[in-house]
Amino acid sequence: MMAIDPVCKMEVDETTVKLKTAYKGETYYFCAPGCKKAFEENPEEYIGE
Ligand SMILES: [Zn+2]
C-alpha cells in the first residue's frame, strides 16, 4: 500500500515507512523527519482543503 506524504506529496510505502503520526484518527506517513516535523507543527496546513 502506498500512502502520500501530506507535506511533500511523495509516495511512501506504508509497510516499510518508519515515520508516521496519528492526527484526528487518521495516520499520516512521511518520507523524512523534516516532513514529519513540519506536519506536526502545523497539521491543518497540510490536510486542509
Ligand atoms: Zn516528504
N, CA, C, O and the ligand as a Tripos MOL2 file, in Angstrom:
@<TRIPOS>MOLECULE
protein
  197   195    50     0     0
PROTEIN
NO_CHARGES

@<TRIPOS>ATOM
      1 N           0.8460   -1.2120    0.0000 N.3       1 MET1
      2 CA          0.0000    0.0000    0.0000 C.3       1 MET1
      3 C           0.8720    1.2500    0.0000 C.2       1 MET1
      4 O           1.8010    1.3790    0.7980 O.2       1 MET1
      5 N           0.5650    2.1330   -0.8780 N.am      2 MET2
      6 CA          1.3030    3.3810   -0.9220 C.3       2 MET2
      7 C           0.4570    4.4850   -0.2830 C.2       2 MET2
      8 O          -0.7540    4.5670   -0.4860 O.2       2 MET2
      9 N           1.1230    5.3140    0.4810 N.am      3 ALA3
     10 CA          0.4720    6.4710    1.0770 C.3       3 ALA3
     11 C           1.1650    7.7170    0.5250 C.2       3 ALA3
     12 O           2.2780    7.6550    0.0040 O.2       3 ALA3
     13 N           0.4800    8.8360    0.6530 N.am      4 ILE4
     14 CA          1.0740   10.0900    0.1820 C.3       4 ILE4
     15 C           1.5440   10.9010    1.3870 C.2       4 ILE4
     16 O           0.7790   11.1780    2.3100 O.2       4 ILE4
     17 N           2.7770   11.2610    1.3540 N.am      5 ASP5
     18 CA          3.3130   12.1810    2.3590 C.3       5 ASP5
     19 C           2.5710   13.5150    2.1900 C.2       5 ASP5
     20 O           2.6790   14.1490    1.1400 O.2       5 ASP5
     21 N           1.8180   13.9470    3.2160 N.am      6 PRO6
     22 CA          0.9980   15.1550    3.0450 C.3       6 PRO6
     23 C           1.8160   16.4390    2.9080 C.2       6 PRO6
     24 O           1.3030   17.4620    2.4530 O.2       6 PRO6
     25 N           3.0610   16.3840    3.2930 N.am      7 VAL7
     26 CA          3.8850   17.5900    3.2530 C.3       7 VAL7
     27 C           4.4760   17.8130    1.8660 C.2       7 VAL7
     28 O           4.3180   18.8880    1.2880 O.2       7 VAL7
     29 N           5.1540   16.8050    1.3310 N.am      8 CYS8
     30 CA          5.8340   16.9840    0.0480 C.3       8 CYS8
     31 C           5.1520   16.2310   -1.0950 C.2       8 CYS8
     32 O           5.5820   16.3200   -2.2450 O.2       8 CYS8
     33 N           4.0790   15.4840   -0.7720 N.am      9 LYS9
     34 CA          3.2770   14.7530   -1.7630 C.3       9 LYS9
     35 C           4.0130   13.5720   -2.3960 C.2       9 LYS9
     36 O           3.5940   13.0550   -3.4320 O.2       9 LYS9
     37 N           5.0990   13.1550   -1.7740 N.am     10 MET10
     38 CA          5.7980   11.9980   -2.2820 C.3      10 MET10
     39 C           5.0780   10.7240   -1.8570 C.2      10 MET10
     40 O           4.4460   10.6870   -0.8020 O.2      10 MET10
     41 N           5.1750    9.6770   -2.6800 N.am     11 GLU11
     42 CA          4.6040    8.3960   -2.2900 C.3      11 GLU11
     43 C           5.5390    7.6970   -1.3100 C.2      11 GLU11
     44 O           6.7520    7.6560   -1.5120 O.2      11 GLU11
     45 N           4.9550    7.1460   -0.2440 N.am     12 VAL12
     46 CA          5.7320    6.3690    0.7120 C.3      12 VAL12
     47 C           5.0460    5.0220    0.9090 C.2      12 VAL12
     48 O           3.8200    4.9320    0.8600 O.2      12 VAL12
     49 N           5.8320    3.9860    1.1300 N.am     13 ASP13
     50 CA          5.2960    2.6470    1.3020 C.3      13 ASP13
     51 C           4.8950    2.4380    2.7570 C.2      13 ASP13
     52 O           5.7430    2.4640    3.6480 O.2      13 ASP13
     53 N           3.6200    2.2330    2.9940 N.am     14 GLU14
     54 CA          3.1210    2.0940    4.3700 C.3      14 GLU14
     55 C           3.7540    0.9260    5.1210 C.2      14 GLU14
     56 O           3.8580    0.9590    6.3470 O.2      14 GLU14
     57 N           4.1700   -0.0900    4.4010 N.am     15 THR15
     58 CA          4.6980   -1.2830    5.0710 C.3      15 THR15
     59 C           6.1350   -1.1100    5.5320 C.2      15 THR15
     60 O           6.5880   -1.8470    6.4090 O.2      15 THR15
     61 N           6.8540   -0.1680    4.9740 N.am     16 THR16
     62 CA          8.2570   -0.0080    5.3460 C.3      16 THR16
     63 C           8.5560    1.3350    6.0110 C.2      16 THR16
     64 O           9.5980    1.5010    6.6450 O.2      16 THR16
     65 N           7.6530    2.2750    5.8660 N.am     17 VAL17
     66 CA          7.9240    3.6120    6.3900 C.3      17 VAL17
     67 C           8.0020    3.6070    7.9160 C.2      17 VAL17
     68 O           7.1990    2.9590    8.5870 O.2      17 VAL17
     69 N           8.9660    4.3260    8.4440 N.am     18 LYS18
     70 CA          9.1450    4.3860    9.8970 C.3      18 LYS18
     71 C           8.5220    5.6650   10.4650 C.2      18 LYS18
     72 O           8.2050    5.7480   11.6510 O.2      18 LYS18
     73 N           8.3590    6.6380    9.6030 N.am     19 LEU19
     74 CA          7.8860    7.9370   10.0670 C.3      19 LEU19
     75 C           6.3920    8.0610    9.8400 C.2      19 LEU19
     76 O           5.9210    8.1470    8.7060 O.2      19 LEU19
     77 N           5.6570    8.0700   10.9420 N.am     20 LYS20
     78 CA          4.2260    8.2610   10.8320 C.3      20 LYS20
     79 C           3.7070    8.9520   12.0630 C.2      20 LYS20
     80 O           4.3510    8.9610   13.1120 O.2      20 LYS20
     81 N           2.5350    9.5310   11.9240 N.am     21 THR21
     82 CA          1.9250   10.1960   13.0550 C.3      21 THR21
     83 C           0.4180   10.0800   12.9250 C.2      21 THR21
     84 O          -0.1200   10.0220   11.8190 O.2      21 THR21
     85 N          -0.2530   10.0460   14.0610 N.am     22 ALA22
     86 CA         -1.7100    9.9820   14.0550 C.3      22 ALA22
     87 C          -2.2500   11.3710   14.3520 C.2      22 ALA22
     88 O          -1.7720   12.0730   15.2430 O.2      22 ALA22
     89 N          -3.2590   11.7420   13.5780 N.am     23 TYR23
     90 CA         -3.8700   13.0500   13.7950 C.3      23 TYR23
     91 C          -5.3460   12.9370   13.4890 C.2      23 TYR23
     92 O          -5.7290   12.5610   12.3800 O.2      23 TYR23
     93 N          -6.1840   13.2620   14.4710 N.am     24 LYS24
     94 CA         -7.6400   13.2090   14.3230 C.3      24 LYS24
     95 C          -8.1080   11.8640   13.7590 C.2      24 LYS24
     96 O          -8.9680   11.8130   12.8800 O.2      24 LYS24
     97 N          -7.5340   10.7920   14.2730 N.am     25 GLY25
     98 CA         -7.9920    9.4730   13.8830 C.3      25 GLY25
     99 C          -7.4270    8.9340   12.5780 C.2      25 GLY25
    100 O          -7.7000    7.7920   12.2090 O.2      25 GLY25
    101 N          -6.6440    9.7450   11.8770 N.am     26 GLU26
    102 CA         -6.0140    9.2890   10.6370 C.3      26 GLU26
    103 C          -4.5220    9.0990   10.8760 C.2      26 GLU26
    104 O          -3.9230    9.7640   11.7200 O.2      26 GLU26
    105 N          -3.9350    8.1790   10.1160 N.am     27 THR27
    106 CA         -2.4900    8.0030   10.2000 C.3      27 THR27
    107 C          -1.8560    8.6090    8.9560 C.2      27 THR27
    108 O          -2.3020    8.3690    7.8340 O.2      27 THR27
    109 N          -0.8180    9.3910    9.1710 N.am     28 TYR28
    110 CA         -0.1010   10.0390    8.0750 C.3      28 TYR28
    111 C           1.3310    9.5420    8.0520 C.2      28 TYR28
    112 O           1.9530    9.3290    9.0920 O.2      28 TYR28
    113 N           1.8370    9.3620    6.8410 N.am     29 TYR29
    114 CA          3.1750    8.8000    6.6590 C.3      29 TYR29
    115 C           4.0850    9.8350    6.0090 C.2      29 TYR29
    116 O           3.6440   10.6710    5.2200 O.2      29 TYR29
    117 N           5.3540    9.7580    6.3570 N.am     30 PHE30
    118 CA          6.3090   10.7590    5.8860 C.3      30 PHE30
    119 C           7.5700   10.1290    5.3360 C.2      30 PHE30
    120 O           7.9830    9.0490    5.7600 O.2      30 PHE30
    121 N           8.1770   10.8250    4.3800 N.am     31 CYS31
    122 CA          9.3900   10.3110    3.7400 C.3      31 CYS31
    123 C          10.6340   10.6880    4.5270 C.2      31 CYS31
    124 O          11.6700   10.0370    4.3930 O.2      31 CYS31
    125 N          10.5480   11.7290    5.3450 N.am     32 ALA32
    126 CA         11.7360   12.2410    6.0180 C.3      32 ALA32
    127 C          11.3420   12.8920    7.3410 C.2      32 ALA32
    128 O          10.2130   13.3570    7.4980 O.2      32 ALA32
    129 N          12.2800   12.9240    8.2950 N.am     33 PRO33
    130 CA         11.9830   13.5510    9.5870 C.3      33 PRO33
    131 C          11.5170   15.0010    9.4600 C.2      33 PRO33
    132 O          10.6770   15.4640   10.2320 O.2      33 PRO33
    133 N          12.0660   15.7040    8.4890 N.am     34 GLY34
    134 CA         11.6840   17.1030    8.3000 C.3      34 GLY34
    135 C          10.2200   17.2490    7.9210 C.2      34 GLY34
    136 O           9.5510   18.1960    8.3350 O.2      34 GLY34
    137 N           9.7280   16.2980    7.1250 N.am     35 CYS35
    138 CA          8.3220   16.3390    6.7180 C.3      35 CYS35
    139 C           7.4080   16.0550    7.9110 C.2      35 CYS35
    140 O           6.3760   16.7020    8.0870 O.2      35 CYS35
    141 N           7.8030   15.0800    8.7210 N.am     36 LYS36
    142 CA          7.0030   14.7470    9.8990 C.3      36 LYS36
    143 C           6.9540   15.9390   10.8490 C.2      36 LYS36
    144 O           5.8980   16.2770   11.3840 O.2      36 LYS36
    145 N           8.0920   16.5630   11.0510 N.am     37 LYS37
    146 CA          8.1720   17.7040   11.9510 C.3      37 LYS37
    147 C           7.3020   18.8580   11.4420 C.2      37 LYS37
    148 O           6.5770   19.4900   12.2110 O.2      37 LYS37
    149 N           7.3840   19.1150   10.1650 N.am     38 ALA38
    150 CA          6.5910   20.2020    9.5740 C.3      38 ALA38
    151 C           5.1010   19.9350    9.7530 C.2      38 ALA38
    152 O           4.3310   20.8400   10.0730 O.2      38 ALA38
    153 N           4.7080   18.6820    9.5430 N.am     39 PHE39
    154 CA          3.3010   18.3270    9.6960 C.3      39 PHE39
    155 C           2.8480   18.5110   11.1350 C.2      39 PHE39
    156 O           1.7940   19.0940   11.3900 O.2      39 PHE39
    157 N           3.6440   18.0110   12.0740 N.am     40 GLU40
    158 CA          3.2540   18.0750   13.4810 C.3      40 GLU40
    159 C           3.1850   19.5140   14.0000 C.2      40 GLU40
    160 O           2.4260   19.8200   14.9190 O.2      40 GLU40
    161 N           3.9740   20.3690   13.4050 N.am     41 GLU41
    162 CA          3.9530   21.7700   13.8330 C.3      41 GLU41
    163 C           2.7200   22.5050   13.3150 C.2      41 GLU41
    164 O           2.2420   23.4500   13.9420 O.2      41 GLU41
    165 N           2.2160   22.0670   12.1760 N.am     42 ASN42
    166 CA          1.0780   22.7570   11.5820 C.3      42 ASN42
    167 C           0.2640   21.8260   10.6950 C.2      42 ASN42
    168 O           0.2060   22.0130    9.4790 O.2      42 ASN42
    169 N          -0.3760   20.8070   11.3130 N.am     43 PRO43
    170 CA         -1.0760   19.7830   10.5200 C.3      43 PRO43
    171 C          -2.1940   20.3440    9.6430 C.2      43 PRO43
    172 O          -2.3990   19.8760    8.5230 O.2      43 PRO43
    173 N          -2.8990   21.3210   10.1350 N.am     44 GLU44
    174 CA         -4.0410   21.8440    9.3660 C.3      44 GLU44
    175 C          -3.6040   22.3950    8.0180 C.2      44 GLU44
    176 O          -4.3640   22.3650    7.0500 O.2      44 GLU44
    177 N          -2.4030   22.8870    7.9600 N.am     45 GLU45
    178 CA         -1.9170   23.4550    6.7040 C.3      45 GLU45
    179 C          -1.7920   22.3890    5.6070 C.2      45 GLU45
    180 O          -1.9100   22.6760    4.4150 O.2      45 GLU45
    181 N          -1.5490   21.1440    6.0550 N.am     46 TYR46
    182 CA         -1.3130   20.0690    5.0810 C.3      46 TYR46
    183 C          -2.5270   19.2250    4.7930 C.2      46 TYR46
    184 O          -2.6080   18.6130    3.7280 O.2      46 TYR46
    185 N          -3.4800   19.1710    5.7110 N.am     47 ILE47
    186 CA         -4.6640   18.3620    5.4510 C.3      47 ILE47
    187 C          -5.8720   19.2000    5.1020 C.2      47 ILE47
    188 O          -6.9080   18.6590    4.7160 O.2      47 ILE47
    189 N          -5.7620   20.5090    5.2300 N.am     48 GLY48
    190 CA         -6.8830   21.3880    4.9070 C.3      48 GLY48
    191 C          -7.1070   21.4150    3.3960 C.2      48 GLY48
    192 O          -6.2580   20.9910    2.6120 O.2      48 GLY48
    193 N          -8.2610   21.9200    3.0220 N.am     49 GLU49
    194 CA         -8.5890   21.9780    1.5910 C.3      49 GLU49
    195 C          -7.8520   23.1310    0.9520 C.2      49 GLU49
    196 O          -7.9870   23.3600   -0.2500 O.2      49 GLU49
    197 ZN          8.1760   14.1880    2.4860 Zn       50 ZN50
@<TRIPOS>BOND
     1     1     2 1
     2     2     3 1
     3     3     4 2
     4     3     5 am
     5     5     6 1
     6     6     7 1
     7     7     8 2
     8     7     9 am
     9     9    10 1
    10    10    11 1
    11    11    12 2
    12    11    13 am
    13    13    14 1
    14    14    15 1
    15    15    16 2
    16    15    17 am
    17    17    18 1
    18    18    19 1
    19    19    20 2
    20    19    21 am
    21    21    22 1
    22    22    23 1
    23    23    24 2
    24    23    25 am
    25    25    26 1
    26    26    27 1
    27    27    28 2
    28    27    29 am
    29    29    30 1
    30    30    31 1
    31    31    32 2
    32    31    33 am
    33    33    34 1
    34    34    35 1
    35    35    36 2
    36    35    37 am
    37    37    38 1
    38    38    39 1
    39    39    40 2
    40    39    41 am
    41    41    42 1
    42    42    43 1
    43    43    44 2
    44    43    45 am
    45    45    46 1
    46    46    47 1
    47    47    48 2
    48    47    49 am
    49    49    50 1
    50    50    51 1
    51    51    52 2
    52    51    53 am
    53    53    54 1
    54    54    55 1
    55    55    56 2
    56    55    57 am
    57    57    58 1
    58    58    59 1
    59    59    60 2
    60    59    61 am
    61    61    62 1
    62    62    63 1
    63    63    64 2
    64    63    65 am
    65    65    66 1
    66    66    67 1
    67    67    68 2
    68    67    69 am
    69    69    70 1
    70    70    71 1
    71    71    72 2
    72    71    73 am
    73    73    74 1
    74    74    75 1
    75    75    76 2
    76    75    77 am
    77    77    78 1
    78    78    79 1
    79    79    80 2
    80    79    81 am
    81    81    82 1
    82    82    83 1
    83    83    84 2
    84    83    85 am
    85    85    86 1
    86    86    87 1
    87    87    88 2
    88    87    89 am
    89    89    90 1
    90    90    91 1
    91    91    92 2
    92    91    93 am
    93    93    94 1
    94    94    95 1
    95    95    96 2
    96    95    97 am
    97    97    98 1
    98    98    99 1
    99    99   100 2
   100    99   101 am
   101   101   102 1
   102   102   103 1
   103   103   104 2
   104   103   105 am
   105   105   106 1
   106   106   107 1
   107   107   108 2
   108   107   109 am
   109   109   110 1
   110   110   111 1
   111   111   112 2
   112   111   113 am
   113   113   114 1
   114   114   115 1
   115   115   116 2
   116   115   117 am
   117   117   118 1
   118   118   119 1
   119   119   120 2
   120   119   121 am
   121   121   122 1
   122   122   123 1
   123   123   124 2
   124   123   125 am
   125   125   126 1
   126   126   127 1
   127   127   128 2
   128   127   129 am
   129   129   130 1
   130   130   131 1
   131   131   132 2
   132   131   133 am
   133   133   134 1
   134   134   135 1
   135   135   136 2
   136   135   137 am
   137   137   138 1
   138   138   139 1
   139   139   140 2
   140   139   141 am
   141   141   142 1
   142   142   143 1
   143   143   144 2
   144   143   145 am
   145   145   146 1
   146   146   147 1
   147   147   148 2
   148   147   149 am
   149   149   150 1
   150   150   151 1
   151   151   152 2
   152   151   153 am
   153   153   154 1
   154   154   155 1
   155   155   156 2
   156   155   157 am
   157   157   158 1
   158   158   159 1
   159   159   160 2
   160   159   161 am
   161   161   162 1
   162   162   163 1
   163   163   164 2
   164   163   165 am
   165   165   166 1
   166   166   167 1
   167   167   168 2
   168   167   169 am
   169   169   170 1
   170   170   171 1
   171   171   172 2
   172   171   173 am
   173   173   174 1
   174   174   175 1
   175   175   176 2
   176   175   177 am
   177   177   178 1
   178   178   179 1
   179   179   180 2
   180   179   181 am
   181   181   182 1
   182   182   183 1
   183   183   184 2
   184   183   185 am
   185   185   186 1
   186   186   187 1
   187   187   188 2
   188   187   189 am
   189   189   190 1
   190   190   191 1
   191   191   192 2
   192   191   193 am
   193   193   194 1
   194   194   195 1
   195   195   196 2
@<TRIPOS>SUBSTRUCTURE
     1 MET1         2 RESIDUE 1 A MET
     2 MET2         6 RESIDUE 1 A MET
     3 ALA3        10 RESIDUE 1 A ALA
     4 ILE4        14 RESIDUE 1 A ILE
     5 ASP5        18 RESIDUE 1 A ASP
     6 PRO6        22 RESIDUE 1 A PRO
     7 VAL7        26 RESIDUE 1 A VAL
     8 CYS8        30 RESIDUE 1 A CYS
     9 LYS9        34 RESIDUE 1 A LYS
    10 MET10       38 RESIDUE 1 A MET
    11 GLU11       42 RESIDUE 1 A GLU
    12 VAL12       46 RESIDUE 1 A VAL
    13 ASP13       50 RESIDUE 1 A ASP
    14 GLU14       54 RESIDUE 1 A GLU
    15 THR15       58 RESIDUE 1 A THR
    16 THR16       62 RESIDUE 1 A THR
    17 VAL17       66 RESIDUE 1 A VAL
    18 LYS18       70 RESIDUE 1 A LYS
    19 LEU19       74 RESIDUE 1 A LEU
    20 LYS20       78 RESIDUE 1 A LYS
    21 THR21       82 RESIDUE 1 A THR
    22 ALA22       86 RESIDUE 1 A ALA
    23 TYR23       90 RESIDUE 1 A TYR
    24 LYS24       94 RESIDUE 1 A LYS
    25 GLY25       98 RESIDUE 1 A GLY
    26 GLU26      102 RESIDUE 1 A GLU
    27 THR27      106 RESIDUE 1 A THR
    28 TYR28      110 RESIDUE 1 A TYR
    29 TYR29      114 RESIDUE 1 A TYR
    30 PHE30      118 RESIDUE 1 A PHE
    31 CYS31      122 RESIDUE 1 A CYS
    32 ALA32      126 RESIDUE 1 A ALA
    33 PRO33      130 RESIDUE 1 A PRO
    34 GLY34      134 RESIDUE 1 A GLY
    35 CYS35      138 RESIDUE 1 A CYS
    36 LYS36      142 RESIDUE 1 A LYS
    37 LYS37      146 RESIDUE 1 A LYS
    38 ALA38      150 RESIDUE 1 A ALA
    39 PHE39      154 RESIDUE 1 A PHE
    40 GLU40      158 RESIDUE 1 A GLU
    41 GLU41      162 RESIDUE 1 A GLU
    42 ASN42      166 RESIDUE 1 A ASN
    43 PRO43      170 RESIDUE 1 A PRO
    44 GLU44      174 RESIDUE 1 A GLU
    45 GLU45      178 RESIDUE 1 A GLU
    46 TYR46      182 RESIDUE 1 A TYR
    47 ILE47      186 RESIDUE 1 A ILE
    48 GLY48      190 RESIDUE 1 A GLY
    49 GLU49      194 RESIDUE 1 A GLU
    50 ZN50       197 GROUP 0 **** ****
